């Protein structure tokens, strides 16, 4: 049962087809920005790791989050899809804002940083308004905790991005260190983390072709997600108040919340491993890296040591792997074309190379071996681009038959 993509009964006619079309465009934009970020990282574009990291997170990852949250919210509920003009404006505002932001920061153009940051914030608030409109029209409360988590995540991201603009324009004053930590917590663990955590119990069931775990009740989901949101807020507040112990306590609580989310995932039966294979393994290893690096981030915060390697590893081993595993499933689904094409698409996106490269890249990032990391990322990107190209090519060829 594809519970994560199963439409609710009734509701606005044609909403699923409409939102799928919007999602395809959004994920293409996300994939393009993610690839550009990877290439920029390998080529050493920009001063250090700031540019590729923010281009991937703000551009690629956030674009993917924006597209998929709208798709899942509409698919699960009875609400109509956002108007194409609204969805398109939100999608391109987010992508353009991310590009202008990173270019402005790297070229020391304050006006570009402000313009790009404000555009990203407006795009986030537009996404929140879309999700808020969807929530009351849902025909069941079954998926309400996920939609509520999405809204909370977007609010955290808007606040975190506002702090990021202050930092990038050099207007944080003597509070730069504290505000940087708050910015990271709100954007990494709030914006990105809450969206992924809210989706996982539903989407993992789809990945392994099983019903949702009976443990994943709306009450259990809401309680766990509320705990993650509170832990994020607590850690961010501790950062602003310059209380490293409070930050660490919030992040450790967050890690326990992730373990609680993992406990709500369905257990994959052995006979399913051949179908899910590396997609499921990459999803699970991404979660494992996420939990481990959350605890590591708390530790380095207490010690006051450099957190760049931890942050890079979290993004690469955790979020990037979860994103790739999710797109490996969503790509064939959004391509459409019937059962046979769906099966062929799933076979095409089952990549052991991606699984090995993603985890090897995370290890290289953690130990700080940049040349090895660059080589592995090239292999990973090549595998992704080739498989995505074949998937898109077969879609176009079938469309002309």
Secondary structure, DSSP 4 states (H G I P E B T S, - for coil): --TTTPPPSSSSTTHHHHHHHHHHHHHHHHHHHHHHHHHHHHHT-SSTTHHHHHIIIIIIIHHHHHHHHHHHHHHHSSPPPPPHHHHHHHHHHHHHHHHHHHHHHHTT-HHHHHHHHHHHHHHHHHHHHHHHHHHTT-S-STTHHHHHHHHHHHHHHHHHHHHHHHHHTT--GGGHHHHHHHHHIIIIIIIIHHHHHHHHHHHHHHHTT-PPPTT--HHHHHHHHHHHHHHHHHHHHHHHTT-HHHHHHHHHHHHHHHHHHHHTSPPPPGGGHHHHHHHHHHHHHHHHHHHHHHHHHHHHHHHT---HHHHHHIIIIIIIHHHHHHHHHHHHHHH---HHHHHHHHHHT--HHHHHHHHHHHHHHHHT-HHHHHHHHHHHHHHHHHHHHHHHHHHHHHHT-
